[in-house]
């Protein structure tokens, strides 16, 4: 991590130090410094969340070996530092580009950004902050690194009753998160690099727009591991690509590269990996030029044509019941044991 302190002007015109969040995926400050134009060389520390990093970013940088986010010399602090047990953020805006975008990053790159109960809880807090902050116009959801956007639920913490949290109570709280994203009265853009599969693929589906890097991989893997999403994972996909293609994606559990996904309608555009953040911010900038109330109503109207939350609740209950079966357990155990599941012993009932 590289620490940077920027200056901001208070109401009396005097400058004071303010702390900003910067992620640097490089080994030396010299390498990172080449990406900073006019930035202060002073240093400051950013706390990292255990599962989710949340920050408002006023600029972009290409995703490369050395990536720096939030590098501006003209930042304005819009609110005081906010923090929780596992999420940290500062609300900032760029006067230069009038950007007020909230970035939510799933921070589990060691396991391709799979989510646990804790990860989802932190994401729920992050999206609540985005909703409550009137200065936020667009939310960008992404995963840390370039290998994965999100690879779905962490099968290692899945039990016969659901995903087990720290309190040992099994849950499927990702369904609540999905509804929260759909009802957020602000656009949510999925910025996808690498794998967006399983529950991670559903997450990008329920976002309003998806910008994909050319290394992105899309697909549903649930039936391979004894799982499924019969709620938004089916309804949102069917709405986007049609029933026939949705059956193909779910029944065959194939993986699709970025261009195939674009042709099917699973994403909005595909750009080179080193232009992913640049293109995403460009889309945000265009959205922010429009009437926020118009965007809010249009999002609600588009989503109203799909299945409602009652169908989502029914699907969630079905999933929890299924997890308690031997068939689902065979899928989970096979994944953990790194072998092919044997579903031949389970009857295909009439």
N, C-alpha and C positions, 0 to 999 in steps of 0.2 A: 504494500500500500504506500502511496505517496501522499504526504500531508500538504495541504495548501490552505492558506488563509487569504481571503480576499478582503478588500475594504468596502464598506458601504457608508453612505451618508445618512446620518440621523436627521431628525426634523430641524435641528439647529444648524445644519450645514456642516457639522464636523464629521470627520471620518472616524469610524470605529472598526475593530476587527470582527469579522463574522466567520463562522466555520462552515465549510462546504464539504460535501461528500465526493470523493474522487476514487474510482477504481482503476488501478494500474496493473495490468497483467504482464509486467515485465520485471526483469531482475535488477535493473539499475535505474537510478534517477536520471542519468544522462539519456538513456533510451527514451524514457517518458518525456523528458524535457523537449525533445524534438517535436512533440505534438502540441506543445503549449505556445501560443502566440500572445505575447504581452501579459501573461499571467504572472502573478506575484510569486516570488521564490520562497516566501515564508511558508512554514509548514503547520498543519493542524491535523488532528486525528479524527477519524470517523469510526464509530462503533459499527460492527457488522452484526446483523441479525443471524440467528442460528439457521433459520430456514428461509426467510424472506427479507430482502433488502428493499426499502421503500424510500424513494427520493423524488423530488421534483427537479427536473433537469431543464436548463435553459439552453442547451446546445447539444450537439451530437459529435461523435467521432467514429471513424470506420472501425468495425470489429476486426482487430488484427492481433498479433502477438502482444503488442503494447497498445492497450485501449484506455483512453482517458475519457471519463464522462464528467460533465459539469465544469467545463473550462471556459470561463468568461471573466472579463475584467470589469464588467458593468452590472454585476448582479445586484438585485434589490431583495432584501429579506422581507417576505410578506407576513411571516408570523414567527413566533418564538420556536425554539427547538422543541420537538415532540419526541417522546421516547416511551417504550414499553419494555416488557421483559425480553422480547425477541425481535422487535421491530424498531428501527430508528429512522427518522427522517427530518429534513428541514425543508420548509416551503420557500422556494425562491422563484424569481422570474427574471427574464432578460428584457431590459428596456430596448435593446438593439433589435430584437426580433419579435417582441411582444409575445413570447411563448410562455404558456402556463400549463405545462403538461406534467402529469404525475406518472412516474415510472415505477412499476412493481416488478421486482425480479425474484424469481424462484431461485434460491441460493443453495442448491444441493448438487453441484456438478459432479461430485464423486459417484453419484448413482443416477446420472443422467436426469437430474432434477425431478425425480419422483416425489410425490407428496405423501405426507403422513397426516394424521389428525392435527398435529401441532402446526404443520405447514399451512394447512387450510385455515386454521384458526387465525394465524397471522395474516393470511391473505384477506380474510373477512374484515379484520381490523383495518387493513390498508385500503380496501375498497370503501369502507365506511368513512374513512378520512377523506377520500376523494369525493364522496357524495356531499359531505358536510362542508367542504371548503369551496366557497363560491368563486375563488380565484382559479380553480382548476377547470379547464375546458375539455381536455382530452386525457384519457388514461391509456398508457402503453403497458401491456403485459408481456413479459419476456422471461427467458431463463438465462442463468449465468453461464457464460462461455459460449462456444460455437458448436458444441457436440449435441446439445439437446435443448429444445424449448421446454418440454415436459414429457416424461415417459409414463405418465399416469400414476396410479396408486402404488405405493411400495408394498409389493406382495409379501415381503418379509415380515410385515407387521399386520398382515391380514389373518384373522381367525375365522372360525365357523360362524361367528356372529357379526363380523364386519371388521373394520380397521380399528385397532386398539390404540387408545391414547395413553398418556401418562397416568391417568386415573384408572386405567385398566377397563374402562367402559368402551365397548365396541360401538363404532358409529360409522355413518356414511355422510359426514358433514360436507363433503364436496358437493352434494346435491343442493344444500343451502347456499353454497358459494355460487353455483350456477345460476340459481334464481336471483341472487344478489346482483350478479353481473348483468343479467337481462333487464332488471328493473332499475339499474343505475341510469339516471336521466342525462348521462353524458356518454359520448362515444368511447368504446374500448377497442383499441387496436392491438391485435396479437402480432408481435414481432418475432418471427419464427426462424431460428437457425438450428439446423440439425433435426433431431427426432421430435416429432409431435405425434405420439402414438398412444393408443389406449385412452385412459382418462385425460391425458394431455391433448390428444386429438379432439376430444369433446370440448375441452377448455377453449381451444382456438376456434371451434365451430360456433360457440355461443358468443364469442367476441363479435363486434359489429363489422370489423374489417380485419383482414390478415395480409400482412406484408411478409413474403417468404424469401429467404436467401436461396441461392441456387444449390445449396447443399441440404436443403430441407427434405425430410422424409415424413410422409403422412400415412396413417393407417390405424385400423382397429385390431387389437390383439386379444381382446377379452375372451372370446370363445376358446382360445388356446390355453388359457390359464384358469378356466372355469369361472368366467365373469362376463358381464354384459352391462350395457346402459340402455334400457328400453325407454328412457325418458327423452331428454334433449339429444342424447347420442343417436337416437333414431329420428325424432321429429325434426330437429334442426337440419340434420343431414338430408333427409327426404325433401325438405323444403328447398334446400340448395341445389341438390344434384338429381333429384327424382328417385322414385321408389326402386327402379331397376338397379341403378348404380349403388344405391344404399344397400340393397340385398347383396350385391357383389362384394362391397367393402366389408360387410359384417360376416357373410357366410364363408368367404374365401380367406379372410384375414391376411390379404396381401399387403405389401408395403408399396407406396407410390412415390416416385421422385417428384421434385418441385414442379417440373413442367407437366407431368401427368396430372398432378393435383390441380394445376391451373386450368388445364383443358377440361377437367371434370367440374370445375367450379368450386373447389374446396378452398381456394385462396384467391385474392384479388390481383396480385401481381407477383412476379419473381424478379429479383435483382441479384447482381453479384454480391457475394458475402461482404466484401469490403465497402459496399454502398448501402447496406441494409439499414443502418441507423440514419444515414443521410436521407434515404427515401422515406423512411417512417416519419421523420420530423417534417419533411416536405408535405406529406399528407396532413399532418397535424396543423401545419401552418395554414393550409387551404381551408380546413374545417373551421379553424378559429376566426376566419374572416366572415363567417356566416352567422346568422341570427341564432343564438343559443336556444331560444324557445322553439324555433322552427325545428332545429336538430332534435331537441328533446321529444317533441310530439311525433316527429317522423320515426324516431327509433321505437317509440311505444306502438305506433300504428303498424310498423313492419313486424314487430314481435307478436302483435295481437293475432296475426294470421296463422301462428303456429300453435302447437299444443300448450295448454295452460299449466299452471303449477299443480293442479289436481292430478293430471296425468303423470307429472314428474314424481309426485308423492307415491302414486300407485307403483310406478316403476322402481322406486327406491325400496318399497316394501317387498317387492318381488325379488330384488337382488339380495336383500338380507335373508329372506327365506331360503333362497337358493344356496347361499354360502354355507348353510347348515347341512347340506346334503353331501353324501360321499362323492358324488360326481364333481361338485365344485372343489372338494378337498383333493381329489385326484389331480385336477388341473393345477392347484396351488403347490402341492407336494412335488409334482413333476418339474415345475419351474424352479423350485428351490433346490431340487436334486440334479438340475441340469440334464434332464432326460425328456424324451417325448412322452406326452401323456397317453395313457391307454384308456380311451373312452369306449372301447368295444364291449366292455362288460356291463355297460348300462343300456337298459332297454329303450328303444325308440317306440314309445307307446302310441297306440292308435288314437 
